[in-house]
Amino acid sequence: MKRVLLAGLLLLALALGVGGGYYVGDYVDAPRQTTTGAAAPLGEVSPSPTPSGTPTSPSLPVKTPSPNNLEPLETGLEYAERSFTVTPKDERSVRLSVEVPQGWRLKKNPKAPAEVKYLDKLEERAVRVEAVEPAGKTPEAEMHQLIVELKKSQAPQNDVRILRQDTEVITGNDGEPRSVATLVYTYIPGETLRYVIVRWIAINGQLTTAEMSITGLPQDADGLNEVLERASTSVSEVG
């Protein structure tokens, strides 16, 4: 890949907002040491200082999510290569290519020209791809930064829980190694529990050149992981 690019799937979901089944928290995306293990809450967000004499509002209880009984996203999906153009801030446009599930439709936000989203027909699952230049951090550092941002941006009642955070090396479709960092978490932005995967990829060298987030429901975990791996190995710059 000739240019540095950043591809992002909410799984920043948390700081972005809700739209057509694609939640803000579905992508919020930063490091320390990485570990893999059982789900663990991110922890309470410290309240802002309150002026002397001003009463503080009582903290709200953690939400109880409403069940979503949709059938899980199946594995063994058919995939199609999609190409699109994005324009990072203060940079020239970049044309990217990535493989996403066949039938997932493209959605663009005129206010966010650096990103695109592909959503399933129910708008419950999504892949978000964002191009940003220049790259300046390792995948691990990007992952830990997002963890910090999640703590700051999400109210305690949204019950953000980290399920996985790790680093590894994968092989791209070009046959070259790609260092990646992966963060998986759940949270309750509205009425239902959301499942989010965010991955940062160093396609050339040690710095992050691609970021993607995949979002859906907890029962979609296997299918979303398949989508993640397919997108991670295929994302590239066109031309």
C-alpha positions in Angstrom: 0.0 0.0 0.0 1.5 3.2 -1.1 -0.3 5.5 1.3 -1.0 5.4 5.0 -4.7 4.6 5.5 -6.9 4.0 8.5 -10.0 1.8 8.1 -12.6 1.8 10.9 -16.1 -1.1 12.0 -18.1 1.1 15.5 -17.5 -2.1 17.0 -16.0 4.9 17.1 -19.0 3.6 17.9 -19.2 5.0 21.4 -18.4 8.6 20.7 -20.2 8.8 17.3 -23.9 8.5 17.7 -26.8 6.4 16.7 -28.0 6.0 13.1 -29.8 3.3 11.3 -28.9 0.6 13.7 -25.3 1.7 13.8 -24.4 3.1 17.3 -21.9 5.7 18.3 -20.3 3.4 20.8 -20.0 0.9 18.1 -16.7 2.6 17.4 -14.7 4.4 19.9 -11.4 3.6 19.7 -6.0 3.3 22.7 -2.4 0.9 24.9 -0.7 -0.6 27.8 0.0 -4.2 28.2 -2.4 -6.4 26.2 -4.1 -9.4 27.7 -6.7 -11.9 26.7 -9.1 -13.2 29.3 -12.6 -13.2 30.8 -14.8 -10.2 30.4 -14.1 -7.4 32.8 -15.8 -4.0 33.3 -13.9 -1.0 32.2 -14.6 0.6 35.6 -16.4 3.7 36.8 -16.0 7.0 35.0 -14.9 9.6 37.5 -17.4 12.4 37.8 -16.4 16.0 37.1 -15.7 18.1 40.1 -18.8 19.9 41.4 -18.6 23.5 42.6 -18.8 23.9 46.3 -22.3 24.0 47.6 -23.7 22.4 44.5 -25.4 19.0 45.1 -24.3 16.1 43.0 -26.8 14.0 41.0 -27.2 10.5 42.3 -25.6 7.9 40.0 -28.0 5.9 37.8 -28.1 2.1 38.1 -26.6 0.0 35.4 -29.1 -0.6 32.6 -30.8 -3.9 32.2 -30.7 -4.6 28.4 -33.9 -5.7 26.6 -33.4 -9.1 24.9 -32.9 -9.1 21.1 -34.0 -12.5 19.8 -32.8 -12.1 16.2 -31.2 -15.2 14.7 -27.4 -15.1 15.0 -25.3 -13.8 12.1 -24.3 -17.0 10.3 -20.8 -17.9 9.3 -19.8 -19.1 5.9 -21.1 -15.9 4.3 -20.6 -14.9 0.7 -18.2 -12.0 0.3 -17.8 -9.3 -2.4 -14.9 -6.9 -3.0 -16.1 -3.3 -2.6 -14.1 -0.2 -3.6 -14.9 3.3 -2.4 -13.3 6.8 -2.1 -12.8 8.6 1.2 -11.2 11.9 2.0 -9.3 12.2 5.3 -9.2 15.7 6.8 -6.7 18.0 5.0 -5.5 15.2 2.8 -6.2 14.1 -0.8 -8.9 11.5 -1.4 -7.9 7.8 -1.1 -9.5 4.9 -2.9 -9.8 1.8 -0.8 -10.9 -1.8 -1.4 -12.2 -4.3 1.2 -14.2 -7.5 1.2 -17.5 -7.4 3.0 -20.5 -9.7 3.2 -22.5 -9.8 -0.1 -25.7 -7.8 0.2 -24.5 -5.4 2.9 -25.2 -1.9 1.6 -23.0 1.1 1.5 -23.9 4.1 3.7 -22.1 7.4 3.6 -22.4 10.4 5.9 -21.7 13.7 4.2 -20.4 15.1 7.5 -17.9 12.3 7.8 -16.1 12.1 4.4 -13.2 10.0 5.8 -15.4 7.0 6.4 -17.9 4.6 4.9 -20.2 2.0 6.5 -21.6 -1.3 5.2 -24.8 -2.5 6.9 -26.8 -5.7 6.7 -30.4 -5.4 5.6 -31.7 -5.2 9.2 -29.1 -2.5 10.0 -28.2 -4.4 13.1 -24.7 -5.3 11.9 -22.1 -3.0 10.3 -18.6 -2.6 9.2 -17.1 0.9 9.3 -14.1 1.8 7.3 -12.2 5.1 7.8 -9.1 6.4 6.1 -6.9 8.8 8.1 -3.5 10.2 7.5 -0.8 10.3 8.6 -0.3 7.3 10.8 1.5 8.0 14.0 0.8 5.2 16.5 1.3 1.5 16.8 -1.9 -0.7 16.8 -1.3 -1.4 20.5 -1.2 2.3 21.3 -4.3 3.0 19.3 -6.1 0.2 21.2 -5.2 1.6 24.6 -6.2 5.1 23.6 -9.6 3.8 22.8 -10.0 2.1 26.1 -9.3 5.5 27.8 -11.8 7.2 25.5 -14.4 4.6 26.3 -14.0 5.3 30.0 -14.4 9.0 29.4 -17.3 8.9 26.9 -19.6 6.2 28.3 -21.8 6.7 31.3 -21.4 4.0 34.0 -24.9 2.9 33.4 -24.0 1.8 29.9 -22.0 -1.0 31.4 -19.0 -1.1 29.1 -17.2 -4.4 29.5 -13.9 -5.4 27.8 -14.0 -9.0 26.5 -10.7 -9.1 24.7 -7.6 -7.0 24.1 -4.6 -8.5 22.3 -2.0 -8.1 19.6 -0.9 -10.6 16.9 0.5 -10.8 13.4 -1.8 -11.9 10.5 -1.1 -12.4 6.8 -2.8 -10.1 4.3 -4.1 -11.2 0.9 -0.9 -9.8 -0.5 1.1 -12.4 1.4 2.8 -9.9 3.7 2.6 -9.9 7.5 0.3 -7.3 9.2 0.6 -6.5 12.9 -2.8 -6.0 14.5 -4.4 -5.0 17.8 -7.9 -6.1 18.6 -10.4 -4.8 21.2 -13.7 -6.5 21.8 -16.3 -5.0 24.2 -20.0 -4.9 24.9 -22.1 -2.0 26.1 -25.7 -0.8 26.3 -26.1 2.5 24.4 -29.9 2.2 24.2 -32.2 -0.6 25.1 -30.2 -3.6 23.8 -26.7 -4.9 24.4 -24.2 -4.3 21.6 -21.2 -6.3 20.6 -18.2 -4.4 19.2 -14.9 -5.4 17.6 -12.3 -2.8 16.8 -9.1 -3.7 15.0 -6.0 -1.6 14.1 -3.7 -2.9 11.4 -0.1 -2.0 10.4 -0.1 -2.9 6.8 3.4 -1.6 6.2 5.9 -1.2 9.0 5.0 -0.8 12.7 2.5 2.1 12.6 -1.3 1.8 12.2 -2.4 2.2 8.7 -5.8 0.7 8.9 -8.6 0.6 11.5 -11.9 -1.2 11.3 -14.8 -1.8 13.6 -17.4 -4.5 13.3 -20.7 -4.3 15.3 -23.7 -6.4 16.0 -25.4 -8.4 18.8 -23.7 -10.8 21.3 -25.2 -13.8 19.5 -23.4 -12.6 16.3 -19.9 -13.1 17.7 -18.8 -16.0 15.5 -20.2 -14.3 12.3 -18.7 -10.9 13.2 -15.3 -12.5 13.8 -15.5 -14.0 10.4 -16.3 -10.6 8.9 -13.4 -9.1 10.8 -10.8 -11.6 9.5 -12.0 -11.3 5.9 -11.9 -7.5 6.1 -8.6 -7.4 7.9 -6.7 -9.4 5.3 -8.3 -7.8 2.3 -8.3 -4.1 3.0 -5.9 -2.3 0.7 -5.4 0.9 -1.3 -6.6 0.9 -4.9 -4.1 2.3 -7.5 
